[in-house]
Amino acid sequence: MKNRLKVLRAEHNLSQAELAQRLDVSRQTVNAIETEKYDPSLPLAFKIADVFALKIEDIFQP
């Protein structure tokens, strides 16, 4: 699934580790989502959207 996570993270000056801590996941999970090797669960996608104050569909595209 395509996503804008890396761009959004950079715009908010967050490291992968900082974002991972906010999401309560590992840094490796954030990296896997950014590189499109892992699709987040729906609850995790909602958490990501909340961090950036966006809708899920503004971050992820099928």
N, CA, C and O atoms as a printed pandas DataFrame, in Angstrom:
     atom_number atom_name residue_name chain_id  residue_number  x_coord  y_coord  z_coord
0              1         N          MET        A               1    0.834   -1.167    0.000
1              2        CA          MET        A               1    0.000    0.000    0.000
2              3         C          MET        A               1    0.890    1.246    0.000
3              4         O          MET        A               1    1.805    1.373    0.814
4              5         N          LYS        A               2    0.608    2.140   -0.909
5              6        CA          LYS        A               2    1.375    3.389   -0.982
6              7         C          LYS        A               2    1.034    4.265    0.218
7              8         O          LYS        A               2   -0.096    4.260    0.707
8              9         N          ASN        A               3    2.042    5.025    0.689
9             10        CA          ASN        A               3    1.772    5.927    1.801
10            11         C          ASN        A               3    2.715    7.123    1.771
11            12         O          ASN        A               3    3.739    7.118    1.089
12            13         N          ARG        A               4    2.337    8.150    2.532
13            14        CA          ARG        A               4    3.109    9.394    2.626
14            15         C          ARG        A               4    3.792    9.514    3.987
15            16         O          ARG        A               4    4.159   10.614    4.400
16            17         N          LEU        A               5    3.963    8.414    4.673
17            18        CA          LEU        A               5    4.452    8.459    6.048
18            19         C          LEU        A               5    5.833    9.097    6.161
19            20         O          LEU        A               5    6.055    9.926    7.043
20            21         N          LYS        A               6    6.746    8.734    5.300
21            22        CA          LYS        A               6    8.103    9.283    5.375
22            23         C          LYS        A               6    8.087   10.807    5.187
23            24         O          LYS        A               6    8.774   11.532    5.907
24            25         N          VAL        A               7    7.307   11.281    4.225
25            26        CA          VAL        A               7    7.210   12.716    3.950
26            27         C          VAL        A               7    6.580   13.436    5.145
27            28         O          VAL        A               7    7.078   14.474    5.581
28            29         N          LEU        A               8    5.502   12.889    5.665
29            30        CA          LEU        A               8    4.839   13.509    6.808
30            31         C          LEU        A               8    5.748   13.541    8.032
31            32         O          LEU        A               8    5.792   14.532    8.761
32            33         N          ARG        A               9    6.458   12.468    8.243
33            34        CA          ARG        A               9    7.374   12.393    9.383
34            35         C          ARG        A               9    8.452   13.468    9.261
35            36         O          ARG        A               9    8.789   14.126   10.246
36            37         N          ALA        A              10    8.992   13.649    8.056
37            38        CA          ALA        A              10   10.015   14.668    7.818
38            39         C          ALA        A              10    9.444   16.069    8.018
39            40         O          ALA        A              10   10.104   16.932    8.597
40            41         N          GLU        A              11    8.229   16.296    7.545
41            42        CA          GLU        A              11    7.598   17.612    7.699
42            43         C          GLU        A              11    7.381   17.970    9.163
43            44         O          GLU        A              11    7.367   19.147    9.523
44            45         N          HIS        A              12    7.211   16.958   10.005
45            46        CA          HIS        A              12    6.982   17.188   11.434
46            47         C          HIS        A              12    8.262   17.015   12.257
47            48         O          HIS        A              12    8.223   17.010   13.487
48            49         N          ASN        A              13    9.390   16.875   11.568
49            50        CA          ASN        A              13   10.696   16.727   12.226
50            51         C          ASN        A              13   10.710   15.606   13.255
51            52         O          ASN        A              13   11.214   15.770   14.366
52            53         N          LEU        A              14   10.154   14.472   12.870
53            54        CA          LEU        A              14   10.137   13.300   13.742
54            55         C          LEU        A              14   11.080   12.238   13.195
55            56         O          LEU        A              14   11.096   11.981   11.991
56            57         N          SER        A              15   11.854   11.630   14.058
57            58        CA          SER        A              15   12.659   10.484   13.643
58            59         C          SER        A              15   11.749    9.254   13.632
59            60         O          SER        A              15   10.640    9.285   14.166
60            61         N          GLN        A              16   12.227    8.186   13.023
61            62        CA          GLN        A              16   11.440    6.951   13.044
62            63         C          GLN        A              16   11.231    6.496   14.480
63            64         O          GLN        A              16   10.150    6.027   14.838
64            65         N          ALA        A              17   12.270    6.635   15.306
65            66        CA          ALA        A              17   12.166    6.208   16.710
66            67         C          ALA        A              17   11.134    7.038   17.467
67            68         O          ALA        A              17   10.370    6.498   18.268
68            69         N          GLU        A              18   11.106    8.352   17.219
69            70        CA          GLU        A              18   10.133    9.214   17.905
70            71         C          GLU        A              18    8.703    8.864   17.490
71            72         O          GLU        A              18    7.805    8.794   18.329
72            73         N          LEU        A              19    8.502    8.646   16.196
73            74        CA          LEU        A              19    7.169    8.270   15.727
74            75         C          LEU        A              19    6.779    6.909   16.295
75            76         O          LEU        A              19    5.643    6.713   16.727
76            77         N          ALA        A              20    7.712    5.981   16.292
77            78        CA          ALA        A              20    7.441    4.646   16.835
78            79         C          ALA        A              20    7.005    4.728   18.298
79            80         O          ALA        A              20    6.083    4.028   18.718
80            81         N          GLN        A              21    7.668    5.579   19.061
81            82        CA          GLN        A              21    7.315    5.735   20.473
82            83         C          GLN        A              21    5.896    6.281   20.611
83            84         O          GLN        A              21    5.137    5.816   21.461
84            85         N          ARG        A              22    5.531    7.254   19.790
85            86        CA          ARG        A              22    4.171    7.814   19.843
86            87         C          ARG        A              22    3.124    6.777   19.469
87            88         O          ARG        A              22    2.000    6.808   19.970
88            89         N          LEU        A              23    3.499    5.859   18.586
89            90        CA          LEU        A              23    2.555    4.848   18.105
90            91         C          LEU        A              23    2.588    3.565   18.924
91            92         O          LEU        A              23    1.760    2.675   18.736
92            93         N          ASP        A              24    3.558    3.480   19.838
93            94        CA          ASP        A              24    3.747    2.278   20.656
94            95         C          ASP        A              24    4.063    1.053   19.797
95            96         O          ASP        A              24    3.527   -0.034   20.013
96            97         N          VAL        A              25    4.956    1.259   18.810
97            98        CA          VAL        A              25    5.462    0.171   17.971
98            99         C          VAL        A              25    6.982    0.307   17.900
99           100         O          VAL        A              25    7.544    1.265   18.432
100          101         N          SER        A              26    7.644   -0.635   17.253
101          102        CA          SER        A              26    9.094   -0.556   17.114
102          103         C          SER        A              26    9.480    0.373   15.959
103          104         O          SER        A              26    8.675    0.645   15.068
104          105         N          ARG        A              27   10.715    0.851   15.992
105          106        CA          ARG        A              27   11.223    1.671   14.896
106          107         C          ARG        A              27   11.211    0.855   13.609
107          108         O          ARG        A              27   10.961    1.399   12.532
108          109         N          GLN        A              28   11.478   -0.442   13.711
109          110        CA          GLN        A              28   11.481   -1.310   12.537
110          111         C          GLN        A              28   10.101   -1.380   11.892
111          112         O          GLN        A              28    9.989   -1.502   10.673
112          113         N          THR        A              29    9.055   -1.304   12.704
113          114        CA          THR        A              29    7.694   -1.297   12.158
114          115         C          THR        A              29    7.452   -0.032   11.350
115          116         O          THR        A              29    6.889   -0.087   10.257
116          117         N          VAL        A              30    7.878    1.109   11.885
117          118        CA          VAL        A              30    7.733    2.368   11.154
118          119         C          VAL        A              30    8.502    2.286    9.836
119          120         O          VAL        A              30    7.991    2.691    8.792
120          121         N          ASN        A              31    9.722    1.765    9.883
121          122        CA          ASN        A              31   10.529    1.632    8.670
122          123         C          ASN        A              31    9.838    0.719    7.652
123          124         O          ASN        A              31    9.809    1.031    6.462
124          125         N          ALA        A              32    9.291   -0.388    8.108
125          126        CA          ALA        A              32    8.621   -1.327    7.203
126          127         C          ALA        A              32    7.386   -0.703    6.550
127          128         O          ALA        A              32    7.103   -0.962    5.381
128          129         N          ILE        A              33    6.655    0.114    7.301
129          130        CA          ILE        A              33    5.493    0.803    6.721
130          131         C          ILE        A              33    5.959    1.814    5.689
131          132         O          ILE        A              33    5.398    1.888    4.596
132          133         N          GLU        A              34    6.991    2.604    6.028
133          134        CA          GLU        A              34    7.498    3.619    5.107
134          135         C          GLU        A              34    8.003    3.012    3.802
135          136         O          GLU        A              34    7.820    3.597    2.735
136          137         N          THR        A              35    8.631    1.855    3.880
137          138        CA          THR        A              35    9.184    1.218    2.680
138          139         C          THR        A              35    8.174    0.296    2.004
139          140         O          THR        A              35    8.506   -0.436    1.071
140          141         N          GLU        A              36    6.931    0.345    2.494
141          142        CA          GLU        A              36    5.807   -0.401    1.916
142          143         C          GLU        A              36    6.017   -1.911    1.943
143          144         O          GLU        A              36    5.533   -2.634    1.072
144          145         N          LYS        A              37    6.749   -2.379    2.964
145          146        CA          LYS        A              37    6.943   -3.817    3.152
146          147         C          LYS        A              37    5.923   -4.376    4.140
147          148         O          LYS        A              37    5.793   -5.590    4.297
148          149         N          TYR        A              38    5.205   -3.474    4.801
149          150        CA          TYR        A              38    4.223   -3.875    5.808
150          151         C          TYR        A              38    3.049   -2.909    5.759
151          152         O          TYR        A              38    3.237   -1.692    5.754
152          153         N          ASP        A              39    1.843   -3.452    5.724
153          154        CA          ASP        A              39    0.638   -2.629    5.781
154          155         C          ASP        A              39    0.149   -2.623    7.227
155          156         O          ASP        A              39   -0.037   -3.684    7.822
156          157         N          PRO        A              40   -0.062   -1.433    7.797
157          158        CA          PRO        A              40   -0.483   -1.373    9.200
158          159         C          PRO        A              40   -1.896   -1.892    9.386
159          160         O          PRO        A              40   -2.716   -1.863    8.468
160          161         N          SER        A              41   -2.161   -2.368   10.593
161          162        CA          SER        A              41   -3.527   -2.758   10.946
162          163         C          SER        A              41   -4.392   -1.502   10.942
163          164         O          SER        A              41   -3.876   -0.385   10.963
164          165         N          LEU        A              42   -5.679   -1.687   10.915
165          166        CA          LEU        A              42   -6.587   -0.540   10.931
166          167         C          LEU        A              42   -6.412    0.303   12.203
167          168         O          LEU        A              42   -6.353    1.529   12.107
168          169         N          PRO        A              43   -6.328   -0.322   13.402
169          170        CA          PRO        A              43   -6.099    0.502   14.595
170          171         C          PRO        A              43   -4.792    1.300   14.525
171          172         O          PRO        A              43   -4.747    2.450   14.962
172          173         N          LEU        A              44   -3.737    0.702   13.983
173          174        CA          LEU        A              44   -2.466    1.421   13.853
174          175         C          LEU        A              44   -2.589    2.543   12.826
175          176         O          LEU        A              44   -2.039    3.625   13.029
176          177         N          ALA        A              45   -3.292    2.305   11.742
177          178        CA          ALA        A              45   -3.498    3.354   10.736
178          179         C          ALA        A              45   -4.250    4.539   11.345
179          180         O          ALA        A              45   -3.946    5.690   11.032
180          181         N          PHE        A              46   -5.231    4.266   12.215
181          182        CA          PHE        A              46   -5.942    5.348   12.899
182          183         C          PHE        A              46   -5.004    6.121   13.821
183          184         O          PHE        A              46   -5.084    7.347   13.900
184          185         N          LYS        A              47   -4.115    5.409   14.521
185          186        CA          LYS        A              47   -3.144    6.087   15.395
186          187         C          LYS        A              47   -2.225    6.995   14.581
187          188         O          LYS        A              47   -1.941    8.124   14.981
188          189         N          ILE        A              48   -1.768    6.492   13.442
189          190        CA          ILE        A              48   -0.898    7.290   12.576
190          191         C          ILE        A              48   -1.643    8.540   12.114
191          192         O          ILE        A              48   -1.092    9.641   12.146
192          193         N          ALA        A              49   -2.879    8.372   11.690
193          194        CA          ALA        A              49   -3.677    9.514   11.240
194          195         C          ALA        A              49   -3.850   10.529   12.367
195          196         O          ALA        A              49   -3.793   11.736   12.132
196          197         N          ASP        A              50   -4.061   10.044   13.583
197          198        CA          ASP        A              50   -4.219   10.946   14.731
198          199         C          ASP        A              50   -2.949   11.748   14.995
199          200         O          ASP        A              50   -3.021   12.942   15.289
200          201         N          VAL        A              51   -1.795   11.109   14.893
201          202        CA          VAL        A              51   -0.528   11.799   15.138
202          203         C          VAL        A              51   -0.376   12.991   14.196
203          204         O          VAL        A              51    0.094   14.055   14.600
204          205         N          PHE        A              52   -0.774   12.808   12.945
205          206        CA          PHE        A              52   -0.605   13.863   11.948
206          207         C          PHE        A              52   -1.873   14.691   11.725
207          208         O          PHE        A              52   -1.893   15.569   10.862
208          209         N          ALA        A              53   -2.917   14.421   12.485
209          210        CA          ALA        A              53   -4.196   15.127   12.379
210          211         C          ALA        A              53   -4.740   15.100   10.947
211          212         O          ALA        A              53   -5.192   16.110   10.410
212          213         N          LEU        A              54   -4.678   13.904   10.352
213          214        CA          LEU        A              54   -5.178   13.702    8.998
214          215         C          LEU        A              54   -6.132   12.518    8.977
215          216         O          LEU        A              54   -6.229   11.765    9.946
216          217         N          LYS        A              55   -6.839   12.363    7.854
217          218        CA          LYS        A              55   -7.660   11.172    7.641
218          219         C          LYS        A              55   -6.750   10.061    7.116
219          220         O          LYS        A              55   -5.729   10.329    6.483
220          221         N          ILE        A              56   -7.128    8.827    7.382
221          222        CA          ILE        A              56   -6.339    7.690    6.917
222          223         C          ILE        A              56   -6.103    7.770    5.414
223          224         O          ILE        A              56   -4.998    7.510    4.938
224          225         N          GLU        A              57   -7.145    8.131    4.668
225          226        CA          GLU        A              57   -7.019    8.162    3.205
226          227         C          GLU        A              57   -6.094    9.294    2.717
227          228         O          GLU        A              57   -5.679    9.289    1.558
228          229         N          ASP        A              58   -5.772   10.254    3.584
229          230        CA          ASP        A              58   -4.814   11.285    3.231
230          231         C          ASP        A              58   -3.376   10.793    3.379
231          232         O          ASP        A              58   -2.444   11.438    2.898
232          233         N          ILE        A              59   -3.198    9.661    4.039
233          234        CA          ILE        A              59   -1.864    9.100    4.261
234          235         C          ILE        A              59   -1.618    7.856    3.407
235          236         O          ILE        A              59   -0.542    7.684    2.835
236          237         N          PHE        A              60   -2.628    6.997    3.330
237          238        CA          PHE        A              60   -2.503    5.712    2.639
238          239         C          PHE        A              60   -3.379    5.647    1.401
239          240         O          PHE        A              60   -4.535    6.070    1.422
240          241         N          GLN        A              61   -2.818    5.111    0.315
241          242        CA          GLN        A              61   -3.575    4.864   -0.904
242          243         C          GLN        A              61   -3.361    3.400   -1.327
243          244         O          GLN        A              61   -2.238    2.896   -1.284
244          245         N          PRO        A              62   -4.440    2.726   -1.732
245          246        CA          PRO        A              62   -4.298    1.318   -2.154
246          247         C          PRO        A              62   -3.508    1.169   -3.438
247          248         O          PRO        A              62   -3.308    0.052   -3.913
